[in-house]
Amino acid sequence: MKTRRSFLNRLGIVGTSLFFPLSANAAPAKDFLIHQVYFWLKNPEKDTKSFIKGCEGLIKIDSIKKAYIGKPAATTRRDVVDHSFHVSLTIHFRTMEDHNIYQIHETHKKFIAKHEEKWEKVQVYDMKIE
């Protein structure tokens, strides 16, 4: 290490490689699907904690590869950033079939039945990785 800057530059390259494959052969499967769900709760002060707990139970379904539960980040307010939702759920599936299994899974149905009265709006974005 000659300088702190060269060390940090190498660290940046290594850190980036954890998220972006360096080889075209490392691309995800064609059917890789990301399912993003945003919830606006009727009473967020009262229901956020129990709603997130419900999401934690939901993401134990076997067909899920990876999942994240979150709330709006405290990023700078800009016209293009929507901070209005209360809870978000992002789920990764290996295949479209895994997504379809999730949609009809009994745990998913029970989650909806138990929590649908808590939300006033739900928005879903499904993205297939090409």
Rosetta constraint file for C-alpha pairs under 8 A:
AtomPair CA 1 CA 6 HARMONIC 6.92 0.50
AtomPair CA 1 CA 7 HARMONIC 6.10 0.50
AtomPair CA 2 CA 6 HARMONIC 6.83 0.50
AtomPair CA 2 CA 7 HARMONIC 7.78 0.50
AtomPair CA 3 CA 7 HARMONIC 6.43 0.50
AtomPair CA 4 CA 8 HARMONIC 6.18 0.50
AtomPair CA 5 CA 9 HARMONIC 6.06 0.50
AtomPair CA 6 CA 10 HARMONIC 6.21 0.50
AtomPair CA 7 CA 11 HARMONIC 6.13 0.50
AtomPair CA 8 CA 12 HARMONIC 6.09 0.50
AtomPair CA 9 CA 13 HARMONIC 6.44 0.50
AtomPair CA 10 CA 14 HARMONIC 6.20 0.50
AtomPair CA 11 CA 15 HARMONIC 5.87 0.50
AtomPair CA 12 CA 16 HARMONIC 5.97 0.50
AtomPair CA 13 CA 17 HARMONIC 6.28 0.50
AtomPair CA 14 CA 18 HARMONIC 6.85 0.50
AtomPair CA 15 CA 19 HARMONIC 7.52 0.50
AtomPair CA 16 CA 20 HARMONIC 6.27 0.50
AtomPair CA 17 CA 21 HARMONIC 6.08 0.50
AtomPair CA 17 CA 22 HARMONIC 6.54 0.50
AtomPair CA 21 CA 26 HARMONIC 5.77 0.50
AtomPair CA 21 CA 27 HARMONIC 6.89 0.50
AtomPair CA 22 CA 26 HARMONIC 7.43 0.50
AtomPair CA 23 CA 27 HARMONIC 7.56 0.50
AtomPair CA 28 CA 32 HARMONIC 6.44 0.50
AtomPair CA 28 CA 129 HARMONIC 7.44 0.50
AtomPair CA 29 CA 94 HARMONIC 7.11 0.50
AtomPair CA 29 CA 95 HARMONIC 7.84 0.50
AtomPair CA 29 CA 129 HARMONIC 7.81 0.50
AtomPair CA 30 CA 128 HARMONIC 7.81 0.50
AtomPair CA 30 CA 129 HARMONIC 6.31 0.50
AtomPair CA 30 CA 130 HARMONIC 5.59 0.50
AtomPair CA 31 CA 94 HARMONIC 6.55 0.50
AtomPair CA 31 CA 95 HARMONIC 4.72 0.50
AtomPair CA 31 CA 96 HARMONIC 5.88 0.50
AtomPair CA 31 CA 128 HARMONIC 6.40 0.50
AtomPair CA 31 CA 129 HARMONIC 6.68 0.50
AtomPair CA 31 CA 130 HARMONIC 7.60 0.50
AtomPair CA 32 CA 92 HARMONIC 7.44 0.50
AtomPair CA 32 CA 93 HARMONIC 5.92 0.50
AtomPair CA 32 CA 94 HARMONIC 4.70 0.50
AtomPair CA 32 CA 95 HARMONIC 5.21 0.50
AtomPair CA 32 CA 96 HARMONIC 7.16 0.50
AtomPair CA 32 CA 128 HARMONIC 5.87 0.50
AtomPair CA 32 CA 129 HARMONIC 5.39 0.50
AtomPair CA 32 CA 130 HARMONIC 7.93 0.50
AtomPair CA 33 CA 92 HARMONIC 5.89 0.50
AtomPair CA 33 CA 93 HARMONIC 5.17 0.50
AtomPair CA 33 CA 94 HARMONIC 6.47 0.50
AtomPair CA 33 CA 95 HARMONIC 6.39 0.50
AtomPair CA 33 CA 96 HARMONIC 6.56 0.50
AtomPair CA 33 CA 99 HARMONIC 7.57 0.50
AtomPair CA 33 CA 126 HARMONIC 6.96 0.50
AtomPair CA 33 CA 127 HARMONIC 5.63 0.50
AtomPair CA 33 CA 128 HARMONIC 4.49 0.50
AtomPair CA 33 CA 129 HARMONIC 6.07 0.50
AtomPair CA 34 CA 90 HARMONIC 6.96 0.50
AtomPair CA 34 CA 91 HARMONIC 5.74 0.50
AtomPair CA 34 CA 92 HARMONIC 4.62 0.50
AtomPair CA 34 CA 93 HARMONIC 6.34 0.50
AtomPair CA 34 CA 126 HARMONIC 5.72 0.50
AtomPair CA 34 CA 127 HARMONIC 5.13 0.50
AtomPair CA 34 CA 128 HARMONIC 6.45 0.50
AtomPair CA 34 CA 129 HARMONIC 7.76 0.50
AtomPair CA 35 CA 90 HARMONIC 5.73 0.50
AtomPair CA 35 CA 91 HARMONIC 5.09 0.50
AtomPair CA 35 CA 92 HARMONIC 6.35 0.50
AtomPair CA 35 CA 93 HARMONIC 7.85 0.50
AtomPair CA 35 CA 124 HARMONIC 7.17 0.50
AtomPair CA 35 CA 125 HARMONIC 6.06 0.50
AtomPair CA 35 CA 126 HARMONIC 4.54 0.50
AtomPair CA 35 CA 127 HARMONIC 6.51 0.50
AtomPair CA 36 CA 88 HARMONIC 7.28 0.50
AtomPair CA 36 CA 89 HARMONIC 5.80 0.50
AtomPair CA 36 CA 90 HARMONIC 4.40 0.50
AtomPair CA 36 CA 91 HARMONIC 6.38 0.50
AtomPair CA 36 CA 124 HARMONIC 5.60 0.50
AtomPair CA 36 CA 125 HARMONIC 5.03 0.50
AtomPair CA 36 CA 126 HARMONIC 6.11 0.50
AtomPair CA 37 CA 88 HARMONIC 5.66 0.50
AtomPair CA 37 CA 89 HARMONIC 5.07 0.50
AtomPair CA 37 CA 90 HARMONIC 6.31 0.50
AtomPair CA 37 CA 122 HARMONIC 6.89 0.50
AtomPair CA 37 CA 123 HARMONIC 5.72 0.50
AtomPair CA 37 CA 124 HARMONIC 4.48 0.50
AtomPair CA 37 CA 125 HARMONIC 6.46 0.50
AtomPair CA 38 CA 85 HARMONIC 6.26 0.50
AtomPair CA 38 CA 86 HARMONIC 7.59 0.50
AtomPair CA 38 CA 87 HARMONIC 6.06 0.50
AtomPair CA 38 CA 88 HARMONIC 4.49 0.50
AtomPair CA 38 CA 89 HARMONIC 6.47 0.50
AtomPair CA 38 CA 122 HARMONIC 5.62 0.50
AtomPair CA 38 CA 123 HARMONIC 5.15 0.50
AtomPair CA 38 CA 124 HARMONIC 6.41 0.50
AtomPair CA 39 CA 85 HARMONIC 5.74 0.50
AtomPair CA 39 CA 86 HARMONIC 5.92 0.50
AtomPair CA 39 CA 87 HARMONIC 5.27 0.50
AtomPair CA 39 CA 88 HARMONIC 6.13 0.50
AtomPair CA 39 CA 119 HARMONIC 6.41 0.50
AtomPair CA 39 CA 120 HARMONIC 7.78 0.50
AtomPair CA 39 CA 121 HARMONIC 5.94 0.50
AtomPair CA 39 CA 122 HARMONIC 4.71 0.50
AtomPair CA 39 CA 123 HARMONIC 6.71 0.50
AtomPair CA 40 CA 44 HARMONIC 7.98 0.50
AtomPair CA 40 CA 84 HARMONIC 7.51 0.50
AtomPair CA 40 CA 85 HARMONIC 4.85 0.50
AtomPair CA 40 CA 86 HARMONIC 5.24 0.50
AtomPair CA 40 CA 87 HARMONIC 6.97 0.50
AtomPair CA 40 CA 119 HARMONIC 5.61 0.50
AtomPair CA 40 CA 120 HARMONIC 5.76 0.50
AtomPair CA 40 CA 121 HARMONIC 5.11 0.50
AtomPair CA 40 CA 122 HARMONIC 6.40 0.50
AtomPair CA 41 CA 47 HARMONIC 7.41 0.50
AtomPair CA 41 CA 48 HARMONIC 7.60 0.50
AtomPair CA 41 CA 85 HARMONIC 7.82 0.50
AtomPair CA 41 CA 86 HARMONIC 6.33 0.50
AtomPair CA 41 CA 118 HARMONIC 5.64 0.50
AtomPair CA 41 CA 119 HARMONIC 4.06 0.50
AtomPair CA 41 CA 120 HARMONIC 5.54 0.50
AtomPair CA 41 CA 121 HARMONIC 7.09 0.50
AtomPair CA 42 CA 118 HARMONIC 5.76 0.50
AtomPair CA 42 CA 119 HARMONIC 5.31 0.50
AtomPair CA 42 CA 120 HARMONIC 5.34 0.50
AtomPair CA 43 CA 47 HARMONIC 5.92 0.50
AtomPair CA 43 CA 48 HARMONIC 7.93 0.50
AtomPair CA 43 CA 118 HARMONIC 7.05 0.50
AtomPair CA 44 CA 48 HARMONIC 5.11 0.50
AtomPair CA 44 CA 86 HARMONIC 6.83 0.50
AtomPair CA 47 CA 51 HARMONIC 5.87 0.50
AtomPair CA 47 CA 118 HARMONIC 6.88 0.50
AtomPair CA 48 CA 52 HARMONIC 6.07 0.50
AtomPair CA 48 CA 86 HARMONIC 7.46 0.50
AtomPair CA 48 CA 87 HARMONIC 7.46 0.50
AtomPair CA 49 CA 53 HARMONIC 6.31 0.50
AtomPair CA 50 CA 54 HARMONIC 6.21 0.50
AtomPair CA 51 CA 55 HARMONIC 6.35 0.50
AtomPair CA 51 CA 115 HARMONIC 6.92 0.50
AtomPair CA 51 CA 118 HARMONIC 7.92 0.50
AtomPair CA 52 CA 56 HARMONIC 6.26 0.50
AtomPair CA 52 CA 69 HARMONIC 7.29 0.50
AtomPair CA 52 CA 87 HARMONIC 7.44 0.50
AtomPair CA 53 CA 57 HARMONIC 6.60 0.50
AtomPair CA 54 CA 58 HARMONIC 6.30 0.50
AtomPair CA 54 CA 111 HARMONIC 6.61 0.50
AtomPair CA 54 CA 115 HARMONIC 7.73 0.50
AtomPair CA 55 CA 59 HARMONIC 6.31 0.50
AtomPair CA 55 CA 69 HARMONIC 7.21 0.50
AtomPair CA 55 CA 89 HARMONIC 7.57 0.50
AtomPair CA 55 CA 111 HARMONIC 7.70 0.50
AtomPair CA 56 CA 60 HARMONIC 7.19 0.50
AtomPair CA 56 CA 69 HARMONIC 7.69 0.50
AtomPair CA 58 CA 107 HARMONIC 6.22 0.50
AtomPair CA 58 CA 108 HARMONIC 6.17 0.50
AtomPair CA 58 CA 111 HARMONIC 6.65 0.50
AtomPair CA 59 CA 64 HARMONIC 6.89 0.50
AtomPair CA 59 CA 67 HARMONIC 6.51 0.50
AtomPair CA 59 CA 91 HARMONIC 7.88 0.50
AtomPair CA 60 CA 64 HARMONIC 7.44 0.50
AtomPair CA 61 CA 102 HARMONIC 6.87 0.50
AtomPair CA 61 CA 105 HARMONIC 7.77 0.50
AtomPair CA 61 CA 107 HARMONIC 7.26 0.50
AtomPair CA 63 CA 93 HARMONIC 6.83 0.50
AtomPair CA 63 CA 98 HARMONIC 4.96 0.50
AtomPair CA 63 CA 99 HARMONIC 7.07 0.50
AtomPair CA 63 CA 101 HARMONIC 6.74 0.50
AtomPair CA 63 CA 102 HARMONIC 6.31 0.50
AtomPair CA 64 CA 91 HARMONIC 6.72 0.50
AtomPair CA 64 CA 92 HARMONIC 6.18 0.50
AtomPair CA 64 CA 93 HARMONIC 5.35 0.50
AtomPair CA 64 CA 94 HARMONIC 7.78 0.50
AtomPair CA 64 CA 98 HARMONIC 7.04 0.50
AtomPair CA 64 CA 99 HARMONIC 7.67 0.50
AtomPair CA 64 CA 102 HARMONIC 7.46 0.50
AtomPair CA 65 CA 91 HARMONIC 7.50 0.50
AtomPair CA 65 CA 92 HARMONIC 5.42 0.50
AtomPair CA 65 CA 93 HARMONIC 5.21 0.50
AtomPair CA 65 CA 94 HARMONIC 6.41 0.50
AtomPair CA 66 CA 91 HARMONIC 5.87 0.50
AtomPair CA 66 CA 92 HARMONIC 5.04 0.50
AtomPair CA 66 CA 93 HARMONIC 7.21 0.50
AtomPair CA 67 CA 89 HARMONIC 7.27 0.50
AtomPair CA 67 CA 90 HARMONIC 5.53 0.50
AtomPair CA 67 CA 91 HARMONIC 4.30 0.50
AtomPair CA 67 CA 92 HARMONIC 6.10 0.50
AtomPair CA 68 CA 89 HARMONIC 5.78 0.50
AtomPair CA 68 CA 90 HARMONIC 5.11 0.50
AtomPair CA 68 CA 91 HARMONIC 6.48 0.50
AtomPair CA 69 CA 87 HARMONIC 7.20 0.50
AtomPair CA 69 CA 88 HARMONIC 5.71 0.50
AtomPair CA 69 CA 89 HARMONIC 4.67 0.50
AtomPair CA 69 CA 90 HARMONIC 6.52 0.50
AtomPair CA 70 CA 87 HARMONIC 5.69 0.50
AtomPair CA 70 CA 88 HARMONIC 5.11 0.50
AtomPair CA 70 CA 89 HARMONIC 6.52 0.50
AtomPair CA 71 CA 85 HARMONIC 7.56 0.50
AtomPair CA 71 CA 86 HARMONIC 5.73 0.50
AtomPair CA 71 CA 87 HARMONIC 4.75 0.50
AtomPair CA 71 CA 88 HARMONIC 5.96 0.50
AtomPair CA 72 CA 83 HARMONIC 5.48 0.50
AtomPair CA 72 CA 84 HARMONIC 7.63 0.50
AtomPair CA 72 CA 85 HARMONIC 6.83 0.50
AtomPair CA 72 CA 86 HARMONIC 6.71 0.50
AtomPair CA 72 CA 87 HARMONIC 7.26 0.50
AtomPair CA 72 CA 88 HARMONIC 7.86 0.50
AtomPair CA 73 CA 83 HARMONIC 7.49 0.50
AtomPair CA 77 CA 81 HARMONIC 6.72 0.50
AtomPair CA 93 CA 98 HARMONIC 5.93 0.50
AtomPair CA 93 CA 99 HARMONIC 5.97 0.50
AtomPair CA 94 CA 98 HARMONIC 6.59 0.50
AtomPair CA 95 CA 99 HARMONIC 6.66 0.50
AtomPair CA 96 CA 100 HARMONIC 6.26 0.50
AtomPair CA 97 CA 101 HARMONIC 6.19 0.50
AtomPair CA 98 CA 102 HARMONIC 6.32 0.50
AtomPair CA 99 CA 103 HARMONIC 6.33 0.50
AtomPair CA 100 CA 104 HARMONIC 6.63 0.50
AtomPair CA 101 CA 105 HARMONIC 5.92 0.50
AtomPair CA 102 CA 108 HARMONIC 6.74 0.50
AtomPair CA 103 CA 108 HARMONIC 6.49 0.50
AtomPair CA 103 CA 109 HARMONIC 7.86 0.50
AtomPair CA 104 CA 108 HARMONIC 6.87 0.50
AtomPair CA 104 CA 109 HARMONIC 6.92 0.50
AtomPair CA 105 CA 109 HARMONIC 6.47 0.50
AtomPair CA 106 CA 110 HARMONIC 6.12 0.50
AtomPair CA 107 CA 111 HARMONIC 6.12 0.50
AtomPair CA 108 CA 112 HARMONIC 6.37 0.50
AtomPair CA 109 CA 113 HARMONIC 6.23 0.50
AtomPair CA 110 CA 114 HARMONIC 6.00 0.50
AtomPair CA 111 CA 115 HARMONIC 5.98 0.50
AtomPair CA 111 CA 116 HARMONIC 7.94 0.50
AtomPair CA 112 CA 116 HARMONIC 5.24 0.50
AtomPair CA 115 CA 119 HARMONIC 7.35 0.50
